[in-house]
Amino acid sequence: MTETNHTYPKVAKNEETKPFWDAAKEGRFMVRRCPACKEIHWYPRTLCPLCHKAETKWEEHSGDGEIYTWTVMRRSPTGPFALGYVKLDGGPHVYVRFRDGVTEGLEIGKRTRMVFDRISDDDVYLFADLA
């Protein structure tokens, strides 16, 4: 994890997502897998959005994937930044902000990895970075 120089909103946490953010503080990227349909999904929640069964299970994921699409926001008071969808290996698409400074070299299909940067003493933020 690296320190950022921007101000980000406080991460919204609830009982369902707390294990994700606790693991994130340790640099681990977690997803939920449904034991009924065997699929992983994003955003982590107990109810499977694919087959609607309850009791999905936490599972660590490498966070590796590839860029599905992206855009660069150039009119920002803090400078340009990129947003996009990353298709995780073996799983769903994640809508994510790319790490600060990553606006060049983005290409569909380019390898990425989910990373966490500390945004305060007790919070981290999810970003994608080029692999």
C-alpha positions in Angstrom: 0.0 0.0 0.0 1.2 3.5 -0.7 0.2 6.9 0.6 -2.0 9.1 -1.6 -1.9 12.9 -1.9 -5.6 13.4 -2.7 -8.6 13.6 -0.4 -11.1 10.8 -0.8 -14.5 10.3 0.8 -14.7 8.1 3.9 -15.3 4.5 2.9 -18.8 3.4 3.6 -18.8 0.2 5.6 -21.6 -2.0 7.0 -21.8 -5.4 8.6 -21.8 -7.1 5.2 -18.7 -5.4 3.8 -16.7 -5.0 7.0 -14.7 -8.3 6.4 -13.7 -7.0 3.0 -12.4 -3.7 4.4 -10.7 -5.5 7.3 -8.8 -7.7 4.8 -8.1 -4.7 2.6 -6.2 -3.1 5.5 -3.9 -6.2 5.3 -3.6 -5.8 1.5 -5.9 -8.8 0.7 -8.6 -8.5 -2.0 -11.7 -10.5 -1.1 -14.7 -11.6 -3.1 -17.8 -13.7 -2.3 -18.5 -17.1 -3.9 -21.9 -18.6 -4.0 -21.8 -22.3 -3.0 -25.0 -22.9 -5.1 -23.9 -21.6 -8.5 -20.2 -21.6 -7.7 -19.7 -18.1 -9.2 -17.8 -15.2 -7.6 -19.4 -11.8 -7.6 -18.7 -8.2 -7.0 -19.7 -6.1 -4.9 -19.5 -8.4 -1.9 -22.9 -9.3 -0.4 -24.5 -12.2 1.3 -27.2 -12.8 -1.3 -25.9 -14.0 -4.7 -26.9 -11.6 -7.4 -26.7 -14.4 -10.0 -28.9 -17.1 -8.5 -30.3 -15.3 -5.5 -29.2 -17.9 -3.0 -28.1 -16.7 0.5 -25.0 -17.5 2.4 -22.2 -16.7 0.0 -18.7 -17.3 1.4 -15.7 -15.0 1.6 -12.7 -16.0 -0.6 -9.4 -14.4 -1.2 -8.7 -13.4 -4.9 -5.5 -12.4 -6.5 -7.1 -9.1 -7.7 -5.6 -9.8 -11.1 -7.6 -9.0 -14.2 -7.7 -7.0 -17.4 -9.1 -3.7 -18.5 -12.6 -4.1 -20.0 -13.1 -0.3 -20.6 -11.9 3.0 -19.2 -12.2 6.7 -19.4 -10.0 9.6 -18.2 -11.6 12.4 -16.2 -9.6 15.5 -17.3 -11.7 18.2 -15.6 -11.0 17.6 -12.0 -9.7 20.1 -9.4 -7.1 17.5 -8.4 -5.9 16.7 -11.9 -6.8 13.9 -14.4 -7.7 10.5 -13.1 -9.0 7.3 -14.8 -12.0 5.2 -14.0 -12.9 1.9 -15.6 -14.1 -1.6 -15.5 -11.7 -4.4 -14.8 -12.7 -8.0 -15.5 -11.2 -10.1 -12.7 -9.6 -13.4 -13.6 -12.3 -16.1 -13.3 -14.9 -13.6 -12.3 -16.9 -10.4 -12.5 -16.3 -6.9 -13.7 -15.2 -4.4 -11.0 -15.9 -0.6 -11.5 -12.8 1.0 -10.0 -10.7 4.1 -10.1 -7.1 3.6 -11.3 -4.3 4.5 -9.0 -3.3 8.2 -9.0 -1.1 9.0 -11.9 -2.3 6.1 -14.1 -3.9 7.8 -17.1 -1.5 6.9 -19.9 -0.9 3.4 -21.2 -4.5 2.2 -20.6 -5.6 -0.3 -23.2 -8.5 -2.7 -23.4 -7.1 -6.1 -22.4 -4.1 -4.7 -20.6 -3.3 -6.6 -17.3 -4.2 -5.0 -14.0 -4.2 -5.7 -10.3 -6.5 -4.5 -7.5 -4.4 -2.6 -4.9 -5.2 -0.7 -1.7 -3.8 2.7 -0.8 -4.1 4.2 2.7 -6.3 7.3 2.6 -6.4 7.9 6.4 -5.0 6.4 9.6 -7.8 3.8 9.6 -9.0 3.6 6.0 -7.8 2.2 2.7 -9.2 2.7 -0.8 -9.5 0.2 -3.6 -7.7 1.1 -6.9 -6.6 -0.7 -10.0 -3.0 -0.5 -11.1 -1.3 -1.7 -14.3 0.4 -5.0 -13.8 
